[in-house]
Amino acid sequence: MTDPFGSANGTAARPAATRPPVRGPSPPALVHREPLLARARAHLAVGGSVVLTGPTGIGKSTLLATLAAEFTDHQVLRCSLSATERHLPFLGLIDLLAETGDDLLQTLPKHQRAVLEAALLRRDDPVGERDVLGLRVAVLAAFRTLCAAGPVLLVVDDAQWLDAPSAELLAFIARRAGGLPLRALAGLRAGPGEPQDPPELCPSPVLTLPVPAMTAAEIGGLLGDLRLPRAVLAKVHRASDGNPFFALELGRALADHRGPLDPAAPLPVPDGLRTLMMDRLLALSSGARRTLLLACAAARPTLALLRAAGRPEAAADIAEARHAGIVAPGDVIRFTHPLLSAVLYAESAERDRLTAHAALADVVTDPVERAHHLAVVAPGRDAQVAETLDEAATAARRRGARAAAARLGLLAAERTTKPEAEPELRLTAAEDALAAGEFAMARGIAEDVLAAAVLPAERVRAWIVLLDSCGQALAELDEVFPRALADARDDPALLAPLHYRLAWRAWLVKGSAPKARTEAATAARLAAEAGDRSTELLALTKQALAEFHIGSPEAERTMARALAGPHDPAIRLGHNGPVYLRYRHHLLHDRLEEARGELRSLTYAVRQRGAVESLFMCLYGSAQVEMARGRCDRALDLAYQCLRLAQDSELSQGPAWCAVAFAEAAGGSLDRGLAAAERGVGHSEDDGDLLFLPTTLHALGHIRLLRGDPAGAADALRRVRVLEAAQGLAEPGLRRWHADLAEALAAIGAVAEADELIEETRRQAARLGRPSVLAALDRAAALVLAARGDPAGAVPVLTRAVRAQATLPYPVDEGRARLELGRLHLRAGDVQAAREALHGARRVLLHAKAAPWIAAVTAELDRLDLGVPATAGDGDPLRALSGMERRVAALVAEGATNREIAARLFVSIKTVEAALTRSYRKLGVRSRVGLTRAVTSPRAEDRSA
């Protein structure tokens, strides 16, 4: 469930229809490889070469293709090689020059043309030893001719298979490529511990980038069509070791699997992978394989453990496996690839597996691992095994391993010989599954309990598990509340937690903060009557939250009651508890350092023992704080951590995409930010989440405004205003959308509506004491004045806003105000004041690493340097162009390439190309030369003067 401070409890959402991928520089499968792609692009942009290294199937070819596709202004020469063709001389060169045609050869002197034609098999004469130098010179001349016509990019996939003659020729060219617009992209196979030296065929400077294994979220996206349970996806990720090729093969085997998928069962390994792995394993002695089977079954196998489990020759067996490349060096025995372990375990006889587990159960000291081995050895009902499993679940819970606790607890319920104990064991396992983010598992257990339980306490507890597992999609479970309330009867201990969840429903589904406050107060009263301190604290926190949003003076007192101890650890570490509320309170009062400190302490504790949704919320809040503090790069990292956790854990993704959208808008790419905001809105609408929908719409409107679409921004932000009014909200310091909407309204000419909004919000902010809101409103008010045709009157108002922002801890907001002040000075014709304001904005924003804002300031400074006016008058030849089109045109006039413009403006190359196409059409020109003339020609009024 989400709270309206722009945060969510991250519980699971219902399965939604598949959405289109984020539009931007990279598709979803590559979104978490964006740092690697960004490093590669940056190096290529300065004329360097890039070598991608990694094992077979890691995705080098996909990344090479992605990068190469962006070089639309280069001639791209490609070759893709294989081991069987390595002995064929000049095959790599033949592939590279296959698309060049004979016209290239006709430019060479006769002798050079002859030897090159022979090497390319375009004539019958072989290349002799005495022709080698001539061939080198010919190939060099050919590449110089290609480079004279335009920049050239070589793409060599699987460079380790390049034939020796081609490799020598390309190395010869690379050593002499200085000054040529020639660069290379190469893929090189390299496993762990293998040398990853760049091949000499690449012109310097060369950047070598190891391709990382795919994350669990990426593997989930890769196999998304299979709709596998999260636990099964996690096993695929572990078994494949993040290798996309292996993951796809495992996914195909799972698709062919008949019957339900058991997350605890070994993965079916496809025949191709099984054969590949077994060929390596069968080369070992039978004794070594028996020892390795013990290692497969153990959680942390060491030589000492294997000896204690009955393998006295373990040292020699492991040495044999290491020599064969099956086991990695180290004290803990680890397979070089997880599939080797999976295949060995799956292919071993059942009696051998049971023998291994029995031996380990006798010697391991960890209660959790011992319980696991006992459960495998004794599958039936057994009182002693059930007790051991329950104790192990408790130990795992204390460690913070809630997923392990859930599985052990469920096993204990299945093994117990006491029917009266089974519902308690199952419900505890379901609650552990909830805390671990295993929502499908939790729902399944709760439904089983409801099918058999008759006691009201057991039934209400199961209903609560169902409610908590649905997350933002509470609207789907409207029928649960009447049934749960009927089971609770008049017992305050059972009614209190249900009314607490009714408070969430009132906000999420009904969109009413006052009703949420009423239900929360009822829950707090009932919990106090029942002596349930935990529920009382949660309800008081929810009540305080609602009171903050409706602007009630009672909010501070209610929060103080919630913060009064003692606190149960589960409440203290929970994202819906009063400690988390204290961070929000700091943020509301502009105390960013205090908010950051509160979150850092809480995040550390949550990582040790908290629930997955609480960690999600800590990451979300941390991204929000770091963005406000002007640490935009850190905010981006935290936002994507938040998204990965949501995707890995089946959490509601609306809040996560919203965090990404705001972070991208502050420090990344507006294109990616827009796509993320659209996905966030889609998720919130699909979930029926009226509480978080305004926040995602704010992100969408904010980014549309920054992209020069004030009409689209006004549409989204007007929806926010309507939703907040319907919910009874009167606290402008929470979502802070008001200034954005006022600016959008001013830009589309709705100045009266903008004035009314500013005045209403200013009254609320002054009453509640929100100086940062008032500073943002001053900025918007100045732009409204300018839109009325009074830029001179707007300047002092905006100057006041800049001074106010400089005293507040929001550097991006300060830079934004300085940018707008520079623009106003430009409109008023005060170039010196404009330059001063813009340089001040750039200084602040550079420190914040606020990439889109830096691009906007740079564009304004470029206009000053080029003499391009900030606004288009009647005599301006660029009057037909939009803001983005004018920026692109100004940089074209400087001589910048599309790639350089994209980097400078922090947009994609496609955005630049589209802006150019529109500019050509609007100005009636056909080329960059014509566009440059239009930018640099004197304006009509200047000529007439």
N, C-alpha and C positions, 0 to 999 in steps of 0.2 A: 504494500500500500504506500501511496505517495503522500507526502505532506506538502503544503503549498509554499514552503520556503524554497521551492525549486529543488526538492529532493524526494526520494522515494524509498520505500522500505525494501524494494527490489524483489518482492516475492513473485512467484511464477505467474506468468500470463498464460491465458489459453492459447493453444496453437492457432496461429494466424495464417492467412493465405500467404503464399510466397510472394515477396515483394521484389521489384526490380532492383538490381544492384545500384550502389552509390555511383552516380555519374561523376567523373573527375579523372584525375590522372591514372587511377588504377582501379581494376575491378575488385570485388570483395576478396577473391582468392589471393590478391596481392596487397591488400590494404595494410597488413602488418609487415610487409616487406618494403613499405614505402621509405623507411630510413635508408635501406640499402640502395634502392632505386634513386633516392635523392642524392646520395653520395656519388653514385655512378654518373648521374646527369651533371652534377656540378663539375666533376673531373673532365667529362667529355666536353663540357661547355667551354673550358679553357684550352682545348686542343689536345687533351691527354687521351690515353688508351686505357681500357678497363678489361681485366681478366677476372671472370667469375669461376670460383673453384668449389668443388664439392663432390660427394659420391654419386653414383648412378641413381637417377630418379629423383634427385633433390629439387629439380626445377630450374636448372641452369638454362636449358633451351627456351623455356617459357619466358624467363627474364630477358634473355638475349633478344628474343622476338619482340618483347614489349619495348625495350629500349630502341631497337633498330627501327621499329615502326614510327617512332617520333622524329626520325631524321628525314622528314619529307623534303628538305632542301639539300640533301646530299644524294650522290649516286652511291647506292649500297651494293657492294659486291659480297656474295655469300658463298660459303662452302660448308657442307655438313658431312662429316667423315665417319668411317667405321673401321673396326679392327681388321676386317677381311680385305680392305682395300689399301692398307698401309704400304704394301709392297709395290703398288702401281705408281711408277715415277710420274711426277708432274700432275697427278690427278687433282690435287688441291688447287693448283694454279688454273687448270682447265675449268674447274667449277667456278672459281672466282671471276674469270674473264669470259664465262659462257655467254653472258648477256651483252657484251660490249660490241659484238659484230666485227666485220672485217674492216669497217671504216677506220677503226683505231690502228689496225696494222698498216694501213696504207699511209699513215703519217710517218712511218719509220723508214730509215734508210734500207736499201735492198737487202744487205747482208743481215742486218738486225731483224728485218721482217722475216727472212728465211728461217733463221734459227728459232725465232719465237713461234712461227707457224709449225715448225717441226715439233717443238715441245708441246704445243697445243693440239697435236695430231690433225692439223689442217693441211699437212702435206706429208709425203711418204718418207722423206729423208730423216734418219734418226739424228739426234744431237750427239755429236762426237765430243771426246774429251777436250779437243782444242777449241770447241765452240762454247765452252762453259762461260768464259769471260764475256764473249759476245752475247750470250743469252742473258747474263746478268745486266749488261748495259742495255740490252733491248727491253727487258722487263722494266728497268728503272725509267727508261725513256717513255715507255707506254704509260706508266703511272704518272709521270710528270705531265703527259698530255691530258690524261684524265683529270688531274688536279687543276690544270689550267682552265678547264671547262667548268669547274665547280668543285666544291669540297667532296671528298670521298670517304666512305666508311667501309672498312673491312669487317665482316662478321664471320668468324671461324668457330664453328661448334665442334666439340670433342677434339680440341687441338692436339691432344696426345696421340691421335691417330693420323696426323698430317704426315704425308710421305716426306722422306728426307730431302729430296731435291726441291720440292715446293717450300719446305720450311727454310732451307738455306737461302733460296731466292728472296723470300719475304723478309728474312733477317737482314739480308744485304740491303734491301730497300729501306727497312726500318732505320738502319744506321745512317742513311743518307736522306731521311725525310724532313730534316730541319728546314723550316720555312714553307713546307708544303701543307696544304689543308687536308692532311691525311691522318686519320686516327683509326683505331681498331677496337673491336669488341671480340673477346675470345672466351670460350668455355673450356675448362680444363678439369678432367676427372681427377679427384684427389680424395682419398679416404682419411680417416683420423690417423694422425701421426705420419702421413705421407708428405713428401716435400711439395710445396705449393709455389715454387719459383715461377715467375711469369715467363712464358715462352718469349724467345728473342724476336719473334716475328712482329711484335707490337711496337709501333713508334713510341718513343718516350715523350713525356713521362708516363709510366705505367702504374696504375693503381690495381692491386690485387684484393679482391673482396670475396671471402668465403661465404657461400650461400648458407644461411642458417636453416636448421630443421623447421618445418612448419609448426605453428602453434596448434593447440587443441582447437581453438576457434577456427583456424584456417582448415584444419582437417574436417571439422564439422561442416563448414561451408562447402568443401569439396564433395562431401558425401551427403549433402543436404537433401537430395531427392529421395534418399533411402529412409529418411525420418527414423533414424536409429535412436534408441533410448540414450540418454546422456551417459549413463554408466558404460554402455557398450561402445559409444564413441570414444570415451576416455581410454578404454582398453585397446581400441584400434590405434589411437594416438601413441600409446605406450609401446604396442607391439611393432608398429611401423617405425618407431623412433622419429616421428615427424617427417618421414620420407613420403612424398605424395604418390610416387609410383607404387610403393608397397601398400600404402593406405587404400589406393584405388583397387588393387588386387584383392585385399582383404574385404573391401566393401562389396566387390562382385561376389565373393564367396558367401557373404552374409545375405546378399540379395537372393541367392539360390537356396539358402537354408530354409527348410520347411519346419513349421511349428514355431512356437513362441521363443524369443531370444532370452536366454537366462544370463544376466550380467555376470553371475558368478562362474559360469561355465567357460572352459577354454574356447578361444575363437576358432572357427573353422578356417583352416589355412588352405588356400587354393593349391591345386596340384602343381602348378608351375613353381610357386614359391616353396612348397613342401619338397619337391624334388631338388631344387637348388640348394636348400638348407641341408637336406638329408645326405646329399652327395658329400658335403663337407663333414658331417657328423660321422658317417659310416667309415671315413678314413681313419677314425680313432679306434683304439683298442676297446674291447667290450668292457674292460675294467674302468677305463676312463669315462665311458658313457654312463656306467652305473654311478660313478662319483659325481658326474655332472647332473644326473637326475636328482640327486640329493640337493645339489646347488640350486636346481630349478625350483624345488619345493620349498626351500628355505627363504626367509625374508631377507636375511643379511648373512649370507654364507661366508665363512672363513675356514682356513685350513684346520684350525682347532675344532670348530664345530663339526666339520666333516669327519675328522678322526674320532671324535666322541660319539658320532652317530654310526660308527662301525666301518669306516673306510681308513684303515691305518696307512694305506699306500696313497693317500690323497695328494701328497706333495708331488709325487711322480706323475700321477694322473693329470693334475692341473698344469704341471710343466709341459706335458705332452699337448694339452689343449691350447696352451699359450703359444707353443711353437707352431701349431696349425692355424693360428690366428682366430681361434674361436673364443678364447678368454682373454680379456685385457689385463695388462699389468696392474698390480695393486694388492693391498692387504685383503680387501673385500673382493670376493670372486664375482666378476661381472662379465657377462657375455658381450662380445663385440657388437652384436646386434640382438635386440630382444626377440626377433623371430627365431633365432637359433634355439633359445630357451623354450619358446612356445612349441616349436616343432618337436623337439626332443621329448618334452613332457607329453604332448598329444600322441606321439607315435610309440611311447613306452606301454608295455602291458599293464593292465589295471592292477594286477597283483604287485608289480614292481612299484607302482605309484603309492599304493597303500602301505607297502613295506617302508618306503621312504618317509611317508608322513608319520607312521608309527615310531620309527627310529628318532625322528626329530622331536616328536611330542615328549619323548623320554628325556631329552637333553636340553631343549631350549629353556631359558629362564624367564623370558618375557611372557606374562600371562595372556596377552592378546594373541601372540603367535601360537602359543601352546593350545589355546582354545580352538584356533583355526585348524590345527593338525588333528585334534581330537574329533572335531566335527566331521572331517573327511573320513576318518577311520571308523567312527561309530555313527552311521547315518540315522538310526532309529531313535525312538524315545528312550531317554536314559536320564535319570534324576541327577546323577553326578556330573554328567557332561553338560546338562542344562545349567546347573549351578556354576560350573566353570565358565560357561559361555556368558552367563549374566555378570559374573565378576569381571570377566574380560571386557564386556561392554562398558561397565562402570569405569574401568581403568582407561579405556579409550576415550570416554567422555571427559574424564578429568584432564587428559592430554590435549583436548580440543579436537580429537579425531572423530568428529560426529558421524561421518559416513561409515567408518569402521564400526562405531558403536551401534549404528542402526542395523547393520547386517548381522553383527554378533547378537544383538538383542532379538532380532527376528529368528535367528537360529535357535536361541534359547527358548523362545516361545514354541517352536516346532519340536524341540526335544523334551520339553518339560512333561513330567508325569502327573502334574497337578492342574486339572482343568480350571480351577478357580484363579490360578496365577496367570493363565495365558493372556487374558485381555490386558492386564497391567503391563506385561512384557511387550505385547504388541503395540500398545499405545505409547510406551516409552520409546520403542524403536521408531514409531512414526514421528514423534517429536524430534528425535535425533536426525531423522531423514530431512525434516523441515529445516533444521538448523544447518544441515550440510548442503541444502539446495537440491536435494533429491526429491522433487515435488511429486513426480509420478509414483515413486515408491511410497511416499507418505499417503497419497490419496488411496492407493491400493490397499494399504494396511487399514486405514480408517474405514473404508467400505466393508472390508472383511469383518471388522469389529461390529459395525452397525448391523450387519446381517445376523449376528449371533447374540449380541449383548442385550440385556434387559435392565440392568441397573442404570438409573438416571445419570449418575456421575460418569460412568463409562461412556454412555451414549453422548452426553454433552461434550465430553473431552474429544470424542471422535468427530463430532460436528465441527468443533473448533479447528481440528486438524484440516478438515475439508475446506473451511473458510480461509484459513491462513495459507493454504497451498494454491489458492486461485489468484492471489496478488491483485493486480490492477483490475482484473475482470470480475469483480464482485457482483456485477450486474447479472452474471450468469447463474448465481446461486441465491436469487431472491427467495426461492421456495425453501431454502434451508432454514432461514431464521424462524419462521413460524413453527417448524417441526422441532427445532432445537429449543425454542422457548417453551414449547409444550412439554418437552422432556425435563426441562429445568424446574417446572412447576413454580413454587414460591420460595425456592431455596436461594437465598442471596449469594451464597458461595458459587452457585452455578449461573445465576442471572448476571452477576457482575461482569465476567469476561465476555458474555454475549452482548451486553449493552456497550461494552468498550468497542466491540467490532461493529455494532450498529452505528456508533459514532463515525467510524471510518466509512461505512456504507452511506451515511447521510451526506458526507462530503464527496466521496468518489462517485457514487451513482446518482444521488439526488442533487448534488451541487449546492448544498446549503451549509455554510459555516455556522450560522446560529443553531441549526438543528444538531449539527455535530457537537457543538458546545453543550447543548442540553443533554444529549445521550452520554457524553463523557462525564458530565457532572453526576448523572444518575449512576453510572458505573462506579465512580469514585465513592459515592455514598453507600452503595450496596457492598462494595469491597471492604470498606471500613467496618460496616456492620458485621461482615463475615470474618473479619480479622485477616483478610487476604491483602497483605501489604504490597505485594508485587503488582497485583492488578490495580490497586489504588494508585500507586505511583504512575503506572502507565496511563491511567485514566486522567489523573491530574495533569500529566504532561500534554495529553491530547487536548484537554480543556484549555490549558494555557496557550497552546498553539492556535486554537480557534479564536481565543480572545485577542491574541496579537493581531490576527488577520482582520477582525472586525473593528479593531481600534479601541477595544475595551480597556478602561483604566484598571480593571481587575486582573489583567494579564500578569503584571509583575508579582502581585501577591500570590496568585495561583502557582506561578513558577517557583516561588520561594517555598511553598508547601511541598511541591514535587521534589525539590532539591534537598529538603530536610531528610536526613538519614533516619535509620540505616537503609542501605541499598543491597538487595540481593545481587550477586555478581552477574546473573543473567540480565537483570534490569540495568545495572550499571554499564554493561558493555553493549546494551541494545540500542539500535538506532532510533527506536521509538521511546527511549527512556529520557529521564531528565538531564543526564550528563550531556547527551547529544544536543538536547534543546539549548543547553548553555552556549554551545558553539554558535548556534543560530542566533541566539540573543546578542552575542558579541558582534556578529556580522551585521545585524540590524542596526547596531549603534556605531558602526564604522570602526570597531576595535579589531582590526584585521590580525594584528600580531597575537592578540589573546585568542582569537578564533583559531589561528593556525596552531598555537601551542596546545589548545584543548584537543584539537583533532589529531595532532601527532601522538599525544599520549594515548588517546582512545584507540587510534589505529594500531599502535604497537600491541596493546592489550587484546584487541579483537583478533589480530593475526594469530595470537597464541591460543585463545580459547573461545572466541566469539563465533557467531553464526555468519554464514556466507553473505546473507543480505545486509548484515551490519557492516561487514567489510566493504561491500558494494557502496553503501551509503557514505562510509568514511572516505572512500576514493572519490565519490561524487562531490562531497563537500570540500575535499582538499583541492580538487580541480577548480571549484568555484572560488576558493580563497586565493589560490595562487594566481588565477587570472586577475582577480581584483588587485592583488599586490603588485601586478606588473611582472610576473614571472611566467610569461606566456608559453615558453618552451616547456616548462615543468607542468603547466596546466594541460598542455596537449598530451604529454606522456600519461598523466593521471587519467585524463578523459578516455584514452584508448585502453588503459588498464581496466577502467570501469566497464567499457564496452566488451572487452574480452571476458571479463568475469560474468557479465550478463549472458553472453552467448554460451559460455561453458556451463553455466549453472541453471539454465532455463529461467532466468529472471526476466521480468518485464523489461523490454528493450527501449521503451519510450524515453525514460529518464537518461539512459546511457547515450542514445543517439543525440539527445538534447545537449548533454555535456560535451559531446564531440563537436556539435554544431557551434556552440558558443566559443569553445577553445579554438576551433579552426578560424572562426571570425576574428578572434583576437590575435592569434599568433601563427596561423597556418595559411590555408587557402580558402577564399570565399566560394570557389566552385565546390570544393569538398564540404564546406560548411553548409551550403544551400542543400546539397543532396542529403546530408545528415539530418538537417532540420526537417526536410520533407519526410524522411523515414520516421523521425520522432513523432511528427504529427500523425502519420499513418498508424503507428503502433498505439498511440494514445486514443485515437478514434476507434480503432478496432477493439481495444479493451474497454471502451465505454468509460474512460477515465476522465471525468469532468474536473477532477482536482488537478491533474498534471497537464491536461490539454492546454490551458492558458500559457504555461511555461514554454511548451514546445512551439506554440503559435508566436510567442514573443521572440523566440530564436529565429523563426522563419521571417517574421517582419523585420527584425533587426538586420538580418543578412540581406534581405531584399533592399532595404534602405541603403546599405553600404555598397551594393552592386549597382546603384543608380536606378532602382525601380520603386519610386515612391508610391505609385498607385498600388502596386502589389503589396508593399509594406503596409500601407494604410488599410487595405482589406484584411490582412492578417491581424493587425493590431487593434482594429475596431472590434474584431471578434473577441480579442482578449478583454477589451473594456466591457463588452456585453456580458461575457461569462462572469467576470469578477463582480459586476453589479448584481447579477442574478444570484451569486453566491453570498452576497452581503458583505463583501470585503471592502475595507476602508483604510488599509495600511499601504501607503505608496512605497515604503522602504523595502518591500519584499521582492517583487519581480522587477520593478523599476523600468517599466515599458513606457511610461507616460511621456518622457521627453522624446523618445523615438517616434511615437505616434504624432506628437505635435510637429516635429520636423517634417515628417511625411505629409501631414496635412498642409503645412505651409508650402511645400514643394508642389503640391497639386492644386494650390489656390484656395483651399478651404481654410482661410485664415480665421474666420469667425469661430469655426469649430475648434481650431487650435487654441485661440484665445480663451475660450470657455474651458477647455480641458486644463490648460495651464493654471488658470485662476482657481478652479476647483481643487486641483492637486496641490497647489501652493498652500491653500488653507489647511488641508489635511497634514501636509508635511510640517508646517509651522506649528500646528497644534501638538503634534507628536514629537517635535524636535528632531527633524531629519535633515541635517545640513547638506549632506551629499545629494539628496533629492532636490533640494532648493537650488544647488549649484547647477545641476543638470537642467533644471527648468529655466534658469537664467540663460543658458546656452540656447535652448529651444526658443525662448522668448525673443532673443536677438535675431534668430533666423526668421521668425515670424515678422518682425519689424522690417527686415530686409526684403521679405517677400511682399510687404506692403509698399515697397518702393522707398524705404527710408534707411539705406545702408549707413548713413552718417549717424543716425540716432541709434542704430543697432550696435555700433562699435563700443560705446561706453558700457552698454549692458553686457556685451560679451567680454569686455575687459574685466568687468566685475566677476564674471563667471570664471575666467582664467585665474584671477587672484584667489577666489574661493577654492577652486580645485587644487591650487598649489599648496593649500594648507591641509588638504585631505589626503588619505593614503591610497589614492586611486590614480596611478600614473597614466594609464591608458585613457581615462576620462580627461585628465589634464592635457594630454597630447591632442586628444580630439578637439577640445575647446580651443587650443592654440592654433590648430589647423583651420578651424572655422574662422578664427580671428584673422588669420593670414588671408583667407579667401575674401573676407569682407574688406580688408584693406586694399586688396587687388581691385575689387569692384569700385572702390572709392578712388582708385588711381594713385594710392600712396604706396609706391613700389618699395621704398625703404622700410616702412613699417611692416609691409607684407613679408618681406624677406626676413626681417627680425623675428616675426611671429612664427614663420615656417621653420626657421632654423631652431627656434626653441622647441617647437613640436617634434622636430626630427631628433633632437638630443634626448628628449624624454622617451620617445617611442623606441629609439634604438636601444636604450638601456632596458626597456621592457621586452625587447625582441618581438614587438607587435608587427609582424610582417605585412599584413594588408594595410595597416595604417601608415607604415613606413613607405609603402608603395604610393599611397595617396599623396603624402607630403612630397615625395620625390617627384611625382608628376607635376605638382604645383610649382616646385622649384625649377623643373625643366621648362615649364611655360615661361617663367620669368627669364631664364637664360636664353630661350629662343625668341622671346618677344611675342609668344602666342597669348592672346588675351584670355583672361579667366572666364569671361562670358562672351557670347557671340552677339555683336550688334548687327544692325541691318546691313552694314557694309562689310561685315566679316565673311570671307569666303568659306569659313568653317561653321557658319551658323547652323547648317543643317545637321551637324554631327552631334551625337550624344557625348556625355562626359568621357566614357571609356574610349569611344572612337577618336575623340580629340587627343586623349593621352597617347593612344597608339600612333596617331598621325604625327604628333610632335616627336616621338622617338624614331619613327621612320625617317623624318627629316634630319635627325642626327646621324643616320646611317646604321642604326641598330638592326640586326636580323630579327626574324620572328622569335627565335629561341631567346635571344638577349632581351627582347621586349617582354616576353612571358616571364623571364626570371626577374626582371626589374619591377614588373607590376604584380608579381605573385599570382599569375593566372596561368591557365593551360595554353599551349600553342594553338589548340583549336579555337580558343576564345579570341586569340590575336588574329588568326586567319579569318574568323567570322567578322570581326570588327573591320578588318581591311576590306573584305568583300562589300560590306555595307557602305563603307566610306567611298570606295570606287564608284559604286552605283549612285550615291547621293551627290557626289561632286562631278560626275561625268568624266572621270579619268580612268585610265586603263592599266596603270603601272605605278610602282613606287616612285618613279621619277616624276610622274604627273602629280602624285600626292604631295611630294616634297615641294614642288613648285607652288601648289595651292597653299601649303602651310607657310612658306617663306615669302610669298609675294606680298607687296604692300596692300593694305586694305583699301577699299574703294574710296573711303573718305580721305585717306592719306594722299591718294593719287589726285583726287579733285582739288585738294589744298595746294 
